[in-house]
Amino acid sequence: TGWGSKYPPVTPAGAWELMKAHNVDVQGKHVVVVGRSPIVGHPMAHMLREAGAMVSVSHTGVDKDTFQGLVGQADVVVTCAGSPGCVQADWLKDGAEVVNIGTTFCEKADALLSDVEGDIEAKAARFSPVPGGVGPLSIPMLFRNVANAAWEQQSSSTDKWEQSPATLR
């Protein structure tokens, strides 16, 4: 995958698979990743760079005007800060594509809140919803990593697995 491991972190892998399935073109595009965690933001930025994107990484600690300017220039915005409303929809460049990973559960609202606040649909060409966008893809990516690891371990083993599959009685 270029990530440096055969088993990429599952949430960025799910986001990347969603982007590929929906033909989100990042080659030569300016992509802003909002979030810098070692579990999601950093690996997501790495995957996007490997795919040919010009990646800027920002976070909630950046000066608001600078942050807003970066978001406003981006062709693609990937939010993974886990900070509800840290990105305002009206900051988005018209026609930008938004992959909305960051979610936070709010007890008061009894809902999952997005990193993007406002009318995304008015500015973005396409966007992933919260909830229901990237989150459900993490489990299949985990299964893919586990299956690949098992197959790799089995194929490198000198002992060959010759047990027959179980049968129903």
C-alpha positions in Angstrom: 0.0 0.0 0.0 2.9 2.3 0.3 2.0 2.9 4.0 5.1 1.0 5.0 3.1 -2.0 6.3 0.9 -4.6 4.7 -1.7 -3.8 7.3 -2.7 -0.1 7.2 -4.7 1.5 10.0 -8.3 0.5 9.4 -10.1 3.9 9.5 -7.8 5.6 7.0 -7.9 2.4 4.9 -11.7 2.5 4.9 -11.7 6.2 3.9 -9.2 5.5 1.1 -11.4 2.6 -0.2 -14.5 4.9 -0.1 -12.5 7.5 -2.1 -11.4 4.9 -4.7 -14.9 3.4 -5.0 -16.4 6.8 -5.7 -13.5 7.9 -8.0 -12.3 10.8 -5.9 -9.3 11.9 -7.9 -6.5 13.1 -5.7 -3.6 12.9 -8.3 -2.1 16.4 -8.4 -4.9 17.9 -6.3 -4.6 19.9 -3.2 -5.9 17.8 -0.3 -6.2 19.2 3.2 -6.3 16.6 6.1 -7.8 18.1 9.2 -6.3 16.1 12.0 -2.8 14.8 12.8 -3.4 11.8 15.0 -1.0 8.8 14.6 -4.0 6.5 14.1 -6.0 8.4 11.4 -4.6 11.8 10.3 -1.0 10.9 9.8 -1.6 7.6 7.9 -4.4 9.2 5.9 -2.0 12.0 4.8 0.7 9.4 3.9 -1.7 7.4 1.8 -2.9 10.5 -0.1 0.8 11.6 -0.7 1.5 8.1 -2.0 -1.4 8.5 -4.4 0.0 11.7 -5.8 -1.9 14.4 -3.9 -0.4 17.6 -2.6 -1.2 17.2 1.0 -1.5 19.9 3.7 -2.1 18.8 7.3 -3.9 21.1 9.6 -5.5 20.9 13.0 -7.5 22.8 15.5 -4.4 24.4 17.0 -3.7 26.4 13.8 -4.7 30.1 13.7 -8.3 30.3 12.5 -7.6 32.6 9.5 -4.8 30.3 8.3 -7.0 27.2 8.9 -9.9 28.7 7.0 -7.6 29.7 4.1 -6.2 26.2 3.8 -9.7 24.6 3.8 -10.9 27.2 1.2 -8.1 26.3 -1.2 -8.5 22.5 -1.0 -9.9 20.4 -3.8 -10.5 17.6 -1.3 -10.9 18.0 2.5 -10.5 15.0 4.7 -11.7 15.7 8.3 -10.4 13.5 11.1 -10.0 15.9 14.0 -12.8 14.6 16.2 -13.7 18.2 17.0 -17.3 19.0 16.2 -17.7 22.0 14.0 -14.0 22.7 13.6 -14.6 23.2 9.9 -17.4 25.5 8.8 -19.1 24.4 5.6 -19.0 27.9 4.2 -15.2 27.8 4.3 -15.2 25.1 1.6 -14.1 25.8 -1.9 -17.1 25.5 -4.3 -17.1 22.0 -5.7 -14.7 20.6 -3.1 -15.1 16.9 -2.1 -15.3 16.2 1.6 -14.5 12.9 3.3 -15.8 13.3 6.7 -14.1 10.9 9.1 -14.2 12.8 12.4 -17.1 12.2 14.6 -17.8 12.9 18.2 -20.8 11.6 20.3 -22.6 14.5 22.0 -24.7 13.3 24.9 -26.7 16.6 25.0 -27.8 16.1 21.4 -27.8 12.3 21.6 -26.1 12.2 18.2 -22.8 11.8 16.4 -21.5 15.2 15.4 -19.3 15.9 12.4 -16.1 17.9 12.2 -17.9 19.9 9.5 -20.7 22.2 10.7 -23.2 23.9 8.3 -24.7 23.2 4.9 -22.0 21.0 3.3 -24.3 20.2 0.4 -24.4 23.9 -0.6 -20.6 24.0 -1.2 -19.3 20.5 -1.8 -19.7 18.5 -4.9 -19.8 15.3 -2.9 -19.4 14.4 0.8 -19.5 11.4 3.1 -22.3 11.6 5.7 -21.9 11.5 9.4 -23.0 9.0 10.6 -22.9 6.2 8.0 -20.0 7.3 5.8 -16.5 6.1 6.7 -17.2 4.5 10.1 -18.9 1.3 8.8 -15.9 0.6 6.6 -13.5 0.2 9.5 -14.6 -3.3 10.4 -14.2 -4.8 6.9 -10.8 -3.2 6.7 -9.9 -4.9 10.1 -11.2 -8.2 8.7 -9.1 -7.7 5.5 -6.0 -7.1 7.6 -6.6 -10.1 9.8 -7.3 -12.4 6.8 -4.2 -11.1 4.9 -2.0 -11.7 8.0 -3.4 -15.2 8.4 -2.8 -16.1 4.8 0.7 -14.6 4.9 1.5 -16.5 8.1 0.1 -19.8 6.6 1.9 -19.4 3.3 5.3 -18.7 5.1 4.9 -21.6 7.4 6.7 -24.9 6.8 3.7 -26.8 8.2 0.9 -26.9 5.7 -2.7 -26.7 6.9 -4.3 -29.9 5.8 -7.3 -30.0 8.0 -10.6 -30.5 6.2 -13.3 -27.9 6.8 -16.0 -28.7 9.3 -19.1 -30.3 8.0 -22.7 -29.9 9.3 -24.3 -33.0 10.8 
